[in-house]
Amino acid sequence: MHPMLNVAIRAARRAGRIINRASLDLETLAVARKQRNDFVTEVDHASEKAIIETLLTAYPDHSILAEESGHLMKGVPAAAGHKVEEAEHVWIIDPLDGTTNFIHGLPQYAVSIALMQRGVVTQGVIYDPTRDELFTASRGSGAFLNDRRIRVSKRQRFDEALIGTGFPYRKIDQLDEYLAIFRGMTERAGGIRRPGAAALDLAYVACGRFDGFFEMGLMPWDVAAGSLMITEAGGLIGNFTGEADYLFTERVVAGTPKIFVAMISLLRDAPPAQG
């Protein structure tokens, strides 16, 4: 196993212990609202602090892009307009993906950690602390769930496919566009699910629990680790036109090769956004 992946696993498990402890006493949890329908807890912050501490202890020269603390570029002034994609090593972190689920005691959330090297994601970890499921991937070495090799599903037909999605909860102005796409998917797919943690949804595509996934409004820390898992598991991932700049364009579609192509075709035919 790659030494950098080992460190990421250690960081994810440490964060998972913090999250599991806090889940036992949700009544006392301090919750703040970042914006409409977007919450952050003291657990998000504690988890992120533990992850960053673990990563930077091992690799003090590496940079960080994390959901709660933002952008920490080593040796580069923030005002220099330095792009994440240009960094030698940048860890992309979501300390608790699915915070709203967590607050409500709904056990569908995860820690997501990815390493990007000069614009390419090379290591990925997604850890579900409630089920103790550890999804990992290293570029060129495959994807794994608890050390067992995983592959995307073999399902070919879209009318038998189970598709994961997420509603546009931050940008409600995208709702009409989303609902038009959702209608098209619902009419044609075997089933649609919305569990509420995009990182886990992507991991589920990688291990065959979902055949496809689409969502609008996703940030790099939601997608980075899962994107590597999907490609290493034989799947495809792109933006809504199927191109490769999904990490920073907020629109992601992923799936088995056949289901991905069907979804891109459907997205192309969706009615244009109003206004």
N, C-alpha and C positions, 0 to 999 in steps of 0.2 A: 504494500500500500504506500502511496506517495506520502512523504513526511508532512507536506502542507495539508493534505487531506486529514491526516491524523490529528493535527493541531485543531483543525476546524471541527472535527468530531468531538474532541475534548471540550471545546468552547460550547458546542451545541448541547452536550450532555450537562455541562455546568449550568447553562441557562435553563434547561429542562427541569433540573432540580429546584431552581428558584420558582419556576412557574408552578410545578406540582405542589410545592409547599404552600404557595399563595392560594391555590385553588381550593384548599381545605378550609379557608376562612374568607370567603368572598364578601361577607357582610362588612368587614372592616376595610375593604379595599378603597383606596383613594382614586377616584376617576375624574379626569378632566376632559373637556370637549375641545378638540382642535378646531373643528368646524362642524357644520351640520352632518350628523350621522357618522362622525369620525372621532373616535375616542382614544385616549391614551391613559394608561394606569401607571402607578409606581412600579408595577411588575415589568412593564415594557422597559422602563428606564433601568431597573436593576438588572434585567436580563441583558440589555444592550451593554451596560457597563462591564458585566462579567465576560461577555464575548470579546469586547474590544481589548480588555485587560489581558485575556488569554492569548489573543492573536498578536498583540503588540509586544508582549513579553517574549514571545518566540521570534517575532519578526518586527523589531522596532522601526525599521526603515520603510515598512509598508504603509500604504494609504488606506483610508476608511471612507466608505459611503454608507451611512446608516440612517434608518428611517427617522429616529428621534433626534440624534445629535448632528445630523447633516453630513457635511463633507469635511474630512480632515485629510488634506493632501500634504504629505511629508515634503518639506523643503521647498514648497511652492506657495507663494503668497496667494491668498484666496482671490485677491483682486486681479490676478494675472490672467484671468480667463482660461485657466488650465482646464482641459477637458478630462473627464474620467477615463474616456477611451484611450487617452494618450499615456496614462500612468503606467509605469513599469509593473507594479503590483498594487491592485486595489481590492480590498475586501468589501463586498456588497452585502449588507446585513439587514434582515428584518428580525428583530428580537422576539416578536410575538405577532405572527400573522394570524388574524382571526380574533382580534381583541374584543370585538362585540360579542362573539360567541363565548369567549373566556369570561367576560363580565357576567353573562347570564348562566354560567355553569354548563354551557353546551360543549361537550368534549370534542370539538373540531377546530384545532388550532395547532400551530407549529412554529418552530424556529427555522429560519432559512439563512444560510451562509454560503456565499460563493466567492471564489477568487477569480478576478479578471486580470489577465496579463496582456498589456498593450491592446486592449479592445476585444480580447478573446477570453471567454469563460473557460477555465481549465480545471477547476475543482468545484464541487457542489455538495452541500449537505442540507437535507431537510429532516428535521427531527420532530416527531409527534410524541410529546411526553406522556400523554394519557394512555397511549397504546404501546409505548416503548418501541415504536417503529422508526428505524433509522435508514433513510434513503441516502445513498451516496453515489457519486460519479466522479471519475477522473477522465479527462479528455483522452480518447484513444484506448481506454481500458474497460469500458462498459459501465453499466449502472447496476446497483445492488440494493436489495432490501434486507437488512440484518444479515449481511454477508452472502445472501443468495442472489444469483444473477437474475435480473428482471428484463423482460421484453415487452414492447407494446403488444396489444391484442392482435389476433389474426383476423378480426372481423372485417369483412369486405363491404357489406351492404349497409348503406346509410339508414335504411328503414329498420335495421336491427341494432343500430348503434346507440349507446348511452353517452350523452354529451353533457359535460359539466359547463357551468357558466357562473357569472357573478353579475349582479345588478349594478348599474352606475349610481352608487350611493353618494359619491362626493359631488359629481357634476350632474345634477338633476336635469339640466338643459339638454343632456344627451338621451333622455329617457324615450322620447318619441322615436328617434333613430334606432335605439336599442330594441324597443318593442316591435318595430317592423321586422328586424332581424330575428328576434325571438319567435315571432309568429311563424316566419318561414322555416326556422329550425324545428319548431314544435310540430308543424304540419308534416315534416318529412322524416324526422329522426325517430328512432325507437323509443327514446325517452330523454328528458332533460332534468338535470339536478342542479341545485344551487346550495352547496354545503357551507360556503362562507369563509374559506381560507384558500386563496388562489395558489399559494405555494404547494399546499397539499393536493389541490386539484391537479396541478401539473405532475406531481409525483404519482398520482393515481393514473394519469395517462401513461406514464412511463412503465407502470407495472401491470397495465391492462384492466384496471378497474373501471376507468373511463376509456371510451374509444376516441373521444375528441373533447376539445375545450375551447371556449372563446370568451373574451371579456374586453370591455373598454375601460380606460382610466387606470390601468395598472402602472405601477412605478417599477424602476429597475430592481429594487429589493424584493418585490413580489415575484419576479420572473427569473432572475439570473440563475439561481441554483437549479430550478425546475427545468429550465430550457436545456441545460447540459444533460440532465437525466433523460429527457425525451430523446434527444439526438443519439445519446449513447445506447438507448434502448431500442433504437431502430425507427423512431418516429420522426415527424417533421414539425417545425414550429416557424411561424412568420407573423408579419402584420396582416391586416385584413385583405391586402392584395397578394399575400404570399411571399413578400420580400423579407430580407433578413434584418431590417432595422427596427425590430419589434421592441427592443429593450428600452428605447428612449422615445417611442412614439405613442405609448400608452394603449396600443391595440394589439391584442395577441390572439392568435388562433393556433391550435396544436392538435395533433392526432396521429393515428396510424397513417401510413402513406395514402391509402385509398380514401379514408375518411377525411383527411386533411384536404385533398383535392376536391372532394364533394363539398366541403364547407367553404372553401375559397370560391368555388363556383356559385354557391348560394349567396355568399356575401357580395359578390360582384353584381348579382341580379337584384339585390335588395333595393327598395325605393330610396332615393336620395334624401338626405336630412332636410327638413323644412327650415326656413328662415335663413 
